[in-house]
Structures are given as structure tokens and as C-alpha cells.
Amino acid sequence: MENKNVTPKKEYEVINIAGRLAKGFLKNPLTAVLGIFLLIMGYMALSIMPREEDPQIAISGGSIIVAMPGATPKEIENIIVKPLERKLREVQGIEHIYGMAMDNVGIVNVMYYIGENREESNLKLYDKVMQNMDTMPQGVMQPLIKPFDIDIDIPIITVAFYPKGDNDVGDVALFEMVRNVQHNVNAVDNVAKTTLKGARKAQFNIEVDMGKLSAYHLSLGQIMQAVQSVAADVPDVKGHTREGELVVFGIKNAIEDVADVGDVMVAQYMGSPIYLRDVARVTEGIDIQNFQTAEIILKSEENDSLGESKNQITLTISKLAGTNAVFVAEEVLEVLESYQKRFDDLGIGYLITRNYGERANEAVNELMHHLVITILIIALMLVFALGWRESLIVTFSVPAILAVTLFTAWMTGQTMNRITLFALLLSLGLLVDAAIIVIENIHRHLHAHDSDDKEMEELLIEATDEIGAPTNIATLAIILTMVPMAFVGGMMGSFMKPIPYNVPVALIVSLFVAYIFTPYLSLKLLKKPKHKEKDDNVISKEELK
């Protein structure tokens, strides 16, 4: 006979956001799709996100160079440097101003606070100088404003070109070839600046005989004026006649060889012309006045001893700020490989002396390797503490959290560098806290004696909802410890910014992942254990009471 006095079972009432998320996604068919989507987002961010060895720090500033011919340093200081320093103090964001006064010129260097936008700082600096041009003293030339380009002044690749083997390429031929390579490297995407160090250019060298110069009563100034008058290429001239016909004619260059330079007339002496060859020796060679030469010493192929030194030209390549150093370096190396046949024909070798892209890639890969090792260690520990199924559930939460964090960093314009990955490593132990707390409470509910009276779905929702409030408060407290790092100024603050930017994001994401995927995966992987039925002949302590 049916007992009508049995009280109906009361359904658990969800009171926390953790329980609401667990209930909403527990049997939702899109939960698995969401998990796969998160992992794909993380893989995209990991592949596309620009890689650097260290985060780039925004340093802005510039120099204002004001020339006043004939002025003494004291005059320059009083009428140019000091008034300019006072006006620049009106610009917001300037941290330091350094003024220098020299003969004929004054220089004022400006340094903005680290983190100031470089383009906006340069614009403010230019505007302030131009606004006060009317206060400049008479005789001052147009100021030259030269911003600092710290972002592109540090090269990511340096390549040393040198004569290979016993081949005598010559400094001029080597320079022409390297300059050709430089032109093609400049066409690579995201390459900002290229320079040549140690280059030797072709020129006509004039060695003046001071004795003959004195005998003809000439000065070096006259020699310089005579040479400068012809030291220019004369272009083709095009024009129209009165009848409207087009006339094209060319003028042969005045200087083509050593003889032409020697035939330059310097002056007249007693009615006779004095040519440059009369007072100087003219030779065709390289720019001997250039003392910025460089040499390379290679190891001998037969043994480890050092070989002979050879002149070399170093090509430096810098990238645009915020771009992927790995991709830029790979494209530059492809350009160099395309010249390999021409290098071999001319007897030119090259050596990569710095590859920032390779170093950045190695640093990121090494930290990713340590990240994987840390995840495996956590998973192994959970196997002994909770079981392999529970360990598998918690382990899934780690790549999901890292995927969302990396994607968020990519969307906010951050780069992947050692500090970004250090922030993830730092928070890795904290990321699994929420998932471990949820799975541990689920594990406790599954092994409780009253678990047989509850449905699996209700049990998972109740276990997740119970720990929602304390887990939220604990995670919020950890986040608040990271927030002050975002307000640290100076060089260290800019260098360590990825930590306060990424750790709070990772911790917030860890809560959502724990509340959504941990109950969902528990429903798929875990089962309620079978408890032994209580013997009717055994009286419990509660019944005795």
C-alpha cells in the first residue's frame, strides 16, 4: 500500500555564480565546442603573437640643436639654452632637460617619462619649439629637432661580410655588393632601419705636397675650393625651344678618372695656370679619411688556431616596435640565402654575429617547455592525491586558462617574451587552485553516504556552488596583491608590466574554467561509487541516541 505521507525531495537551490555557471553548462551541448574553441584561440595566439626576448620599453625624447654662427658659449647659454629650457618645462611629461652650450651652437636634450607615447612626445616637442621661434634672437638659424628612435636603434640581426679564402675582392667591390644587399633587406616587411659599419667607399685621394704649395704661394683653402667646384655630377638638361621643340642634350661629367682630377686648375701664377697635379699626387682608392673600419678574425679550418684578420662590413637590421622578431629574422636570412651564388662568384663570405629572432624564439620555447613540465608535475601529484580521472580534469583546465590568457594578451597588443611567460609560470600554481577546490569538493560529495539519494547532476551543481563564495574571495585577494605592480614607475615598472597585466586575467579566467568545465568533465568521466548497504541488524550510534 502506497504511503502518501512521504515528503517530496527538495531540490537544491543555487545561490552562487559558481553554481549558476555549472548548472548552465553542465548538459549544454555547446560546452565541448567552447572548450575546443578556447584551445584553438590559444594555439592561434601562440603561433601569431609577436615573439621577443625582452619586452620593448617606450623611451621618448629628443634633441633641439640651435646654431648661431659667431656666438660664444656664454652667449649661447644666456640667449638660447636657458630660455629654451624654460619654455620646454611647460610641456607635460618631460622628466629631464639637459642643456649644452658650445661655440656657435647650443644643444638641449629632452627625456620624457618612460612609457610616454613617442609620436605624441615628438609632436609636443616640435610644436613648443616652433611656437617660440619669435623669441629667438636675431642671427639664429632654423632649429634642428631630432627625436630619439630608441625602438629602432637596437638591431635584431648583424651580419659581417668579409673576403672569403684567398680571394681579393677589394674594399670597393665588397661595399658595392653589401650596399646592394642592404637595399633588398630594406624591402623586407617590418624592417625599420639598416646601417653599414666599417664600409669603405671609392674616392679620389689628393695628397698635397706642402712644399710645392708654399712655393706657389697657395693655401689649402684654394685647393678645397677648386675641388669642390667640380665635385658634383652634372645631370642631363631638358628644355624647350622657342618653336616648342623638345631639346635633350647631355654634358659629360667633369671628373671621370685620375687625370681629370689632376687637370683641375687651382690658380694662376705669373700668368700661367697651376693645376692640381702640380702641387699634389692624385690616386684612385678608398676613403682613407674614414677611420671607422672593422676587422674579422676567423678560426683556421685545419686547427683551432686563429687565422689572419680581414676587413669586414657589418650590416645591422632593426625591426619596427611590436613586430615579430622571429619572422623578421627569418625573412632577412632568406634574402641573404638568395645572394649565396653571387657571394660565391665574388668570393664573399658572411657570418651572422647576432640573431635576436633566434634568441627570442629559443627563450620562448624554453619557457614553454618548462611550462609543460610544470603541468605534468601537477597532473602527477593529483593522480596520487585524488585519482587519475580527477587529475585529467584539472590538467585540462591549465591549457584552457593559458589559451584565453595568451589570446587576451595578443588582442591587447602585447608580445610574447620572457616576462610574459614568467607571469604565466608565476601564476601556474594559482591557476589550478580553483579547479582543484571544485574537483576535491565533487570528490567528497561523490563519496558521501547520502550520494546515493542524489542525482549526479544535482550533486555536481551542489558541490560547485558550495565553494563558489570562498574561492571567489581567495582569488580576488590574490589579484589585489598583483595590482600595485601596475603602478610601479620608471624602467622597472615598464619592464615588469606583463606580470600585473596577465596574472589577474589568468586568475579570473581560472574561476570561469573551473566552474564551467570541471563539473562538465566530471559528469563525463566520474561515477558515483557503490556504497555497502547498511545491515538492518546493526544499530548505529545515532539510532541508540
C-alpha positions as CSV (number, residue, x, y, z in Angstrom):
1,M,0.0,0.0,0.0
2,E,1.4,3.4,-1.0
3,N,2.5,5.7,1.7
4,K,1.0,9.1,0.9
5,N,2.8,10.8,3.9
6,V,6.2,10.7,2.3
7,T,7.7,14.2,2.0
8,P,8.8,15.0,-1.6
9,K,12.5,15.6,-2.0
10,K,13.5,19.2,-2.0
11,E,15.7,20.4,-5.0
12,Y,18.9,22.1,-4.1
13,E,18.7,25.9,-4.5
14,V,21.6,27.5,-6.3
15,I,22.8,30.7,-4.5
16,N,26.2,31.4,-6.1
17,I,27.5,32.3,-9.5
18,A,29.6,29.2,-9.5
19,G,26.5,27.0,-9.2
20,R,24.7,29.0,-11.9
21,L,27.6,28.5,-14.3
22,A,27.8,24.8,-13.5
23,K,24.1,24.4,-14.0
24,G,24.0,26.3,-17.2
25,F,26.9,24.5,-18.9
26,L,26.5,21.0,-17.4
27,K,24.3,19.5,-20.1
28,N,24.8,22.2,-22.7
29,P,26.0,20.6,-26.0
30,L,28.0,23.8,-26.7
31,T,30.2,23.3,-23.7
32,A,32.5,20.9,-25.6
33,V,32.5,23.3,-28.6
34,L,33.5,26.1,-26.2
35,G,36.4,24.1,-24.8
36,I,37.7,23.3,-28.3
37,F,37.3,26.9,-29.4
38,L,39.3,28.1,-26.4
39,L,42.2,25.8,-27.2
40,I,42.2,26.9,-30.9
41,M,42.3,30.5,-29.8
42,G,45.3,29.8,-27.6
43,Y,47.1,28.0,-30.4
44,M,46.4,30.9,-32.8
45,A,47.8,33.4,-30.2
46,L,50.8,31.2,-29.6
47,S,51.6,31.0,-33.3
48,I,50.8,34.6,-34.4
49,M,51.8,36.6,-31.3
50,P,55.0,38.6,-31.8
51,R,58.0,37.0,-30.1
52,E,60.7,39.0,-28.4
53,E,63.4,38.1,-25.9
54,D,62.6,41.0,-23.7
55,P,59.6,43.5,-23.7
56,Q,60.2,46.7,-25.5
57,I,60.2,49.8,-23.3
58,A,58.8,53.0,-24.7
59,I,61.5,55.7,-24.2
60,S,60.8,59.0,-25.8
61,G,62.9,62.2,-26.1
62,G,64.8,64.3,-28.5
63,S,67.5,66.9,-29.1
64,I,67.0,70.5,-30.2
65,I,70.1,71.9,-32.0
66,V,70.2,75.6,-32.5
67,A,73.1,77.2,-34.4
68,M,74.2,80.8,-34.1
69,P,77.4,81.5,-36.0
70,G,79.9,83.6,-34.2
71,A,78.4,83.4,-30.7
72,T,80.4,82.4,-27.7
73,P,79.4,79.6,-25.3
74,K,78.3,82.2,-22.7
75,E,76.1,84.0,-25.2
76,I,74.6,80.7,-26.4
77,E,73.8,79.7,-22.8
78,N,72.1,83.0,-21.9
79,I,70.1,83.8,-25.1
80,I,69.4,80.3,-26.4
81,V,69.8,77.4,-24.0
82,K,68.3,78.8,-20.8
83,P,65.3,80.4,-22.5
84,L,64.6,77.2,-24.4
85,E,64.9,75.1,-21.2
86,R,62.3,77.4,-19.5
87,K,59.9,77.0,-22.4
88,L,60.3,73.2,-22.6
89,R,59.3,73.0,-18.9
90,E,55.8,74.0,-20.0
91,V,55.5,70.7,-21.8
92,Q,53.7,68.0,-19.8
93,G,55.5,64.7,-19.4
94,I,59.1,65.8,-19.6
95,E,61.3,64.3,-16.9
96,H,64.8,65.6,-17.6
97,I,66.2,68.5,-19.6
98,Y,70.0,68.8,-20.3
99,G,71.4,71.9,-22.0
100,M,74.9,72.3,-23.6
101,A,76.4,75.5,-24.9
102,M,79.4,75.5,-27.3
103,D,80.9,77.8,-29.8
104,N,78.3,78.7,-32.4
105,V,75.8,76.1,-31.3
106,G,73.5,75.2,-28.4
107,I,72.0,71.7,-27.8
108,V,69.1,70.9,-25.4
109,N,68.3,67.2,-24.8
110,V,64.9,66.3,-23.5
111,M,63.9,63.0,-21.9
112,Y,60.2,62.2,-21.3
113,Y,58.9,59.9,-18.6
114,I,59.2,56.2,-19.5
115,G,56.0,54.9,-21.0
116,E,55.1,58.2,-22.7
117,N,53.9,57.8,-26.3
118,R,56.9,58.5,-28.6
119,E,54.9,60.0,-31.5
120,E,52.9,62.3,-29.3
121,S,56.0,63.4,-27.4
122,N,57.9,64.2,-30.6
123,L,54.9,66.3,-31.8
124,K,54.7,68.2,-28.5
125,L,58.4,68.9,-28.6
126,Y,58.2,70.2,-32.2
127,D,55.2,72.4,-31.5
128,K,56.7,74.0,-28.4
129,V,59.9,75.0,-30.3
130,M,58.1,76.3,-33.3
131,Q,55.6,78.3,-31.2
132,N,58.5,80.2,-29.6
133,M,60.5,81.0,-32.8
134,D,59.6,84.7,-32.5
135,T,61.5,84.9,-29.2
136,M,64.7,83.6,-30.7
137,P,67.5,86.3,-31.0
138,Q,68.5,87.7,-34.4
139,G,71.1,85.7,-36.2
140,V,69.8,82.3,-35.0
141,M,69.5,79.6,-37.7
142,Q,66.5,77.3,-38.0
143,P,66.4,74.9,-35.1
144,L,67.0,71.2,-35.9
145,I,64.8,68.9,-33.9
146,K,66.0,65.3,-33.8
147,P,63.8,62.8,-31.9
148,F,65.2,59.7,-30.3
149,D,64.4,56.5,-32.1
150,I,65.1,54.0,-29.3
151,D,62.6,51.5,-30.7
152,I,64.5,51.0,-34.0
153,D,68.1,51.8,-32.9
154,I,68.8,48.4,-31.4
155,P,69.5,45.9,-34.2
156,I,68.0,42.4,-34.1
157,I,70.4,41.0,-36.7
158,T,74.0,41.9,-37.5
159,V,75.8,40.3,-40.4
160,A,79.6,40.5,-41.0
161,F,80.6,40.4,-44.7
162,Y,84.3,39.6,-45.5
163,P,86.5,38.3,-48.3
164,K,86.4,34.5,-48.3
165,G,89.5,32.4,-48.6
166,D,92.4,33.9,-50.6
167,N,90.1,36.0,-52.9
168,D,91.0,39.6,-53.1
169,V,87.6,41.1,-53.5
170,G,88.6,44.7,-52.7
171,D,87.0,47.1,-50.3
172,V,85.1,48.9,-53.0
173,A,83.6,45.8,-54.6
174,L,82.7,44.5,-51.2
175,F,81.0,47.7,-50.3
176,E,79.0,47.8,-53.5
177,M,77.8,44.2,-53.0
178,V,76.8,44.8,-49.4
179,R,75.0,48.0,-50.3
180,N,73.0,46.0,-52.8
181,V,72.1,43.5,-50.2
182,Q,71.1,46.4,-47.8
183,H,68.7,47.8,-50.4
184,N,66.9,44.4,-50.7
185,V,66.8,43.9,-46.9
186,N,65.1,47.3,-46.5
187,A,62.3,45.9,-48.6
188,V,61.5,43.2,-46.1
189,D,58.3,43.7,-44.1
190,N,58.7,45.3,-40.7
191,V,62.4,46.1,-41.2
192,A,62.8,49.6,-39.8
193,K,66.4,50.6,-40.2
194,T,69.6,49.2,-41.7
195,T,73.1,50.6,-41.3
196,L,76.6,49.7,-42.6
197,K,79.5,49.7,-40.2
198,G,83.1,49.6,-41.4
199,A,82.2,50.4,-45.1
200,R,85.0,51.7,-47.3
201,K,83.8,53.8,-50.3
202,A,85.6,54.6,-53.6
203,Q,87.0,58.1,-54.0
204,F,89.9,60.0,-55.5
205,N,92.5,60.8,-52.9
206,I,94.5,64.0,-53.1
207,E,97.8,64.2,-51.2
208,V,99.0,67.8,-51.2
209,D,102.8,68.5,-51.2
210,M,103.1,71.3,-48.6
211,G,106.5,72.4,-50.0
212,K,105.1,72.9,-53.5
213,L,102.0,74.6,-52.1
214,S,104.2,77.1,-50.3
215,A,106.4,77.6,-53.4
216,Y,103.3,78.6,-55.4
217,H,102.0,80.8,-52.6
218,L,98.8,78.8,-52.3
219,S,96.7,77.7,-49.4
220,L,94.7,74.6,-48.6
221,G,91.5,76.6,-48.8
222,Q,92.2,77.3,-52.5
223,I,92.7,73.6,-53.1
224,M,89.4,72.8,-51.4
225,Q,87.5,75.4,-53.4
226,A,88.9,74.2,-56.7
227,V,88.0,70.6,-55.9
228,Q,84.5,71.4,-54.6
229,S,83.7,73.4,-57.7
230,V,83.8,70.2,-59.8
231,A,82.9,67.6,-57.2
232,A,79.3,67.2,-58.4
233,D,77.6,65.2,-61.2
234,V,76.1,67.4,-63.9
235,P,72.7,66.0,-64.9
236,D,71.1,65.8,-68.3
237,V,69.3,69.1,-69.1
238,K,65.9,69.1,-70.9
239,G,64.2,72.2,-72.2
240,H,62.0,73.6,-74.9
241,T,63.0,75.9,-77.8
242,R,61.0,79.0,-78.9
243,E,59.4,76.9,-81.6
244,G,58.2,74.4,-78.9
245,E,60.5,71.6,-80.0
246,L,61.9,69.4,-77.2
247,V,65.7,69.6,-76.9
248,V,67.6,67.0,-75.0
249,F,71.4,67.2,-74.5
250,G,73.9,65.8,-72.0
251,I,77.0,67.2,-70.5
252,K,79.9,64.9,-69.9
253,N,80.9,64.7,-66.2
254,A,83.9,66.8,-65.4
255,I,85.6,64.2,-63.2
256,E,85.8,60.6,-64.5
257,D,89.3,59.4,-63.8
258,V,92.6,60.4,-62.0
259,A,93.8,62.5,-65.0
260,D,90.6,64.7,-64.8
261,V,91.2,65.4,-61.1
262,G,94.9,66.3,-61.9
263,D,93.7,68.7,-64.6
264,V,91.7,70.8,-62.2
265,M,93.1,74.4,-62.3
266,V,93.8,75.7,-58.8
267,A,95.1,79.2,-59.5
268,Q,97.3,81.2,-61.8
269,Y,100.9,82.1,-61.1
270,M,102.7,84.7,-63.2
271,G,100.2,84.3,-66.0
272,S,100.4,80.5,-66.1
273,P,97.7,78.1,-64.8
274,I,98.6,75.9,-61.8
275,Y,96.9,72.5,-61.9
276,L,96.2,70.2,-59.1
277,R,98.8,67.7,-60.4
278,D,101.5,70.4,-59.9
279,V,101.0,70.6,-56.2
280,A,99.5,67.2,-55.2
281,R,99.6,63.5,-56.0
282,V,96.1,62.2,-57.1
283,T,95.3,58.5,-56.7
284,E,92.2,56.4,-57.1
285,G,91.4,54.4,-54.0
286,I,89.1,54.3,-50.9
287,D,88.1,56.9,-48.4
288,I,91.3,57.0,-46.3
289,Q,89.9,59.6,-44.0
290,N,87.3,57.1,-42.7
291,F,88.7,55.6,-39.5
292,Q,85.6,53.5,-38.7
293,T,87.0,50.3,-40.1
294,A,86.3,46.8,-38.7
295,E,88.1,43.5,-39.0
296,I,87.1,39.9,-38.5
297,I,89.3,37.0,-37.4
298,L,88.2,33.5,-38.3
299,K,89.4,30.2,-36.9
300,S,91.7,28.2,-39.1
301,E,89.9,25.2,-40.8
302,E,92.9,22.9,-40.1
303,N,93.1,23.6,-36.3
304,D,91.5,25.8,-33.7
305,S,94.1,28.5,-34.0
306,L,93.1,32.0,-35.1
307,G,93.6,32.8,-38.7
308,E,94.5,36.1,-40.4
309,S,92.3,39.2,-39.9
310,K,90.3,40.6,-42.8
311,N,88.4,43.8,-43.4
312,Q,84.7,43.3,-42.9
313,I,81.5,45.3,-43.3
314,T,78.8,44.8,-40.7
315,L,75.1,45.2,-41.8
316,T,72.8,45.9,-38.9
317,I,69.0,45.4,-39.2
318,S,66.4,46.8,-36.8
319,K,62.7,46.0,-36.7
320,L,59.6,48.0,-36.1
321,A,58.3,48.1,-32.5
322,G,55.8,45.4,-31.6
323,T,56.5,43.2,-34.6
324,N,57.7,39.5,-34.5
325,A,61.4,39.4,-34.3
326,V,61.4,35.7,-35.3
327,F,59.5,36.3,-38.6
328,V,61.7,39.4,-39.5
329,A,64.9,37.5,-38.8
330,E,63.8,34.5,-41.0
331,E,62.9,36.7,-43.9
332,V,66.2,38.6,-43.7
333,L,68.0,35.2,-43.7
334,E,66.1,34.2,-46.8
335,V,67.3,37.4,-48.6
336,L,70.9,36.5,-47.7
337,E,70.5,33.0,-49.0
338,S,69.2,34.3,-52.3
339,Y,72.6,36.0,-52.7
340,Q,74.6,32.9,-52.0
341,K,75.6,32.2,-55.6
342,R,76.7,35.8,-56.2
343,F,78.7,35.7,-53.0
344,D,80.5,32.5,-54.1
345,D,81.3,34.0,-57.5
346,L,82.8,37.1,-56.0
347,G,84.5,35.3,-53.1
348,I,82.5,37.0,-50.3
349,G,81.6,35.2,-47.1
350,Y,79.2,36.3,-44.3
351,L,78.7,35.5,-40.7
352,I,75.6,36.1,-38.6
353,T,77.1,37.7,-35.5
354,R,73.7,38.5,-33.8
355,N,70.3,36.9,-34.3
356,Y,67.8,38.4,-31.9
357,G,65.0,36.5,-33.5
358,E,66.7,33.1,-32.9
359,R,67.4,34.0,-29.3
360,A,63.9,35.2,-28.7
361,N,62.5,32.0,-30.2
362,E,64.8,29.9,-28.1
363,A,63.9,31.8,-24.9
364,V,60.1,31.5,-25.6
365,N,60.4,27.8,-26.5
366,E,62.5,27.0,-23.4
367,L,59.9,28.7,-21.1
368,M,57.1,26.9,-22.9
369,H,59.0,23.6,-22.3
370,H,59.2,24.4,-18.6
371,L,55.5,25.3,-18.6
372,V,54.6,21.8,-20.0
373,I,56.9,20.1,-17.4
374,T,55.2,22.1,-14.6
375,I,51.7,21.0,-15.9
376,L,52.8,17.3,-16.0
377,I,54.2,17.6,-12.4
378,I,50.9,19.0,-11.2
379,A,49.0,16.3,-13.0
380,L,51.2,13.5,-11.5
381,M,50.7,14.9,-8.0
382,L,46.9,15.0,-8.4
383,V,47.0,11.3,-9.5
384,F,48.2,10.3,-6.1
385,A,46.0,12.8,-4.2
386,L,42.7,12.3,-6.0
387,G,42.9,9.8,-8.8
388,W,43.7,9.7,-12.4
389,R,40.3,10.8,-13.6
390,E,40.3,13.8,-11.3
391,S,43.9,14.6,-12.3
392,L,42.9,14.6,-16.0
393,I,40.0,17.0,-15.4
394,V,42.3,19.5,-13.5
395,T,45.0,19.1,-16.1
396,F,42.6,20.2,-18.9
397,S,41.9,23.4,-17.1
398,V,45.5,24.6,-17.3
399,P,45.8,24.8,-21.2
400,A,42.3,26.3,-21.4
401,I,43.3,29.1,-18.9
402,L,46.6,29.7,-20.6
403,A,44.9,29.8,-24.0
404,V,42.4,32.5,-23.0
405,T,45.2,34.5,-21.3
406,L,47.5,34.4,-24.3
407,F,44.7,35.3,-26.6
408,T,43.8,38.3,-24.4
409,A,47.4,39.4,-24.3
410,W,47.6,39.2,-28.1
411,M,44.4,41.2,-28.6
412,T,45.7,43.9,-26.2
413,G,48.9,44.4,-28.3
414,Q,51.3,42.6,-26.0
415,T,54.2,40.5,-27.2
416,M,55.4,37.1,-26.1
417,N,58.6,37.5,-24.2
418,R,60.4,36.2,-21.2
419,I,58.5,38.4,-18.8
420,T,55.1,37.4,-20.3
421,L,55.8,33.7,-19.9
422,F,57.3,34.3,-16.4
423,A,54.0,35.8,-15.4
424,L,52.2,32.6,-16.6
425,L,54.7,30.4,-14.8
426,L,54.3,32.6,-11.7
427,S,50.5,32.1,-11.8
428,L,50.5,28.5,-12.8
429,G,50.4,27.2,-9.3
430,L,47.5,29.6,-8.6
431,L,45.6,28.7,-11.8
432,V,44.8,25.2,-10.7
433,D,43.6,26.2,-7.2
434,A,40.0,26.8,-8.3
435,A,39.8,23.6,-10.3
436,I,41.4,21.6,-7.5
437,I,39.0,23.0,-5.0
438,V,36.0,22.2,-7.2
439,I,37.1,18.7,-8.0
440,E,38.0,18.0,-4.4
441,N,34.6,19.0,-3.3
442,I,33.0,17.0,-6.0
443,H,35.1,14.0,-4.9
444,R,33.9,14.5,-1.3
445,H,30.2,14.6,-2.3
446,L,30.6,11.5,-4.5
447,H,32.0,9.5,-1.6
448,A,29.4,10.9,0.9
449,H,26.9,8.3,2.3
450,D,24.0,10.3,1.1
451,S,25.3,10.5,-2.5
452,D,23.0,7.5,-3.5
453,D,20.0,9.7,-2.8
454,K,21.1,12.4,-5.2
455,E,21.2,12.6,-9.0
456,M,24.7,13.0,-10.5
457,E,23.8,16.4,-12.0
458,E,22.4,17.7,-8.7
459,L,25.5,16.5,-6.8
460,L,27.9,18.3,-9.2
461,I,25.9,21.6,-9.1
462,E,25.7,21.5,-5.3
463,A,29.4,20.7,-4.9
464,T,30.4,23.5,-7.2
465,D,28.0,26.0,-5.7
466,E,29.2,25.3,-2.1
467,I,32.8,26.5,-2.7
468,G,31.9,29.4,-5.0
469,A,32.0,32.3,-2.5
470,P,35.2,31.4,-0.6
471,T,37.0,30.6,-3.9
472,N,36.0,33.9,-5.4
473,I,37.2,35.8,-2.3
474,A,40.5,33.9,-2.2
475,T,41.1,34.6,-5.9
476,L,40.2,38.3,-5.5
477,A,42.7,38.6,-2.6
478,I,45.5,37.2,-4.8
479,I,44.6,39.5,-7.6
480,L,44.8,42.5,-5.3
481,T,48.3,41.6,-4.4
482,M,49.3,41.9,-8.1
483,V,47.5,45.2,-8.8
484,P,50.1,47.5,-7.1
485,M,52.8,46.3,-9.5
486,A,50.9,48.1,-12.3
487,F,51.6,51.4,-10.7
488,V,55.4,51.0,-10.4
489,G,57.1,53.7,-12.5
490,G,60.4,54.0,-14.2
491,M,62.3,51.4,-16.1
492,M,61.5,48.5,-13.8
493,G,57.8,49.3,-13.9
494,S,57.7,49.2,-17.7
495,F,59.8,46.0,-17.8
496,M,57.6,44.1,-15.3
497,K,54.2,45.3,-16.7
498,P,53.3,41.9,-18.2
499,I,53.0,40.5,-14.7
500,P,50.2,42.7,-13.3
501,Y,48.6,42.6,-16.8
502,N,48.4,38.9,-17.3
503,V,48.3,37.3,-13.8
504,P,44.9,38.8,-12.9
505,V,43.5,37.9,-16.2
506,A,44.7,34.3,-15.8
507,L,43.2,34.1,-12.3
508,I,39.8,35.4,-13.4
509,V,39.7,33.0,-16.3
510,S,40.7,30.1,-13.9
511,L,37.4,30.7,-12.0
512,F,35.2,30.5,-15.1
513,V,37.1,27.4,-16.4
514,A,36.8,25.7,-13.0
515,Y,33.0,26.5,-12.7
516,I,32.2,25.5,-16.3
517,F,34.4,22.7,-17.4
518,T,35.2,20.9,-14.1
519,P,31.5,19.9,-13.5
520,Y,31.1,19.1,-17.2
521,L,34.1,16.8,-17.4
522,S,33.2,15.3,-14.0
523,L,29.8,14.3,-15.5
524,K,31.6,12.6,-18.4
525,L,34.4,10.9,-16.5
526,L,33.4,10.3,-12.9
527,K,30.8,7.9,-11.5
528,K,29.3,7.6,-8.1
529,P,30.9,4.8,-6.1
530,K,28.7,2.0,-4.8
531,H,28.3,2.0,-1.1
532,K,27.6,-1.1,1.0
533,E,24.0,-1.4,2.1
534,K,23.5,-1.0,5.9
535,D,22.6,-4.2,7.8
536,D,19.2,-4.0,9.4
537,N,20.5,-5.9,12.5
538,V,23.2,-3.3,13.1
539,I,22.1,-0.4,15.2
540,S,24.0,2.9,14.6
541,K,25.0,5.2,17.4
542,E,22.5,7.8,16.1
543,E,19.7,5.3,16.5
544,L,20.8,4.4,20.0
545,K,20.6,8.1,20.9
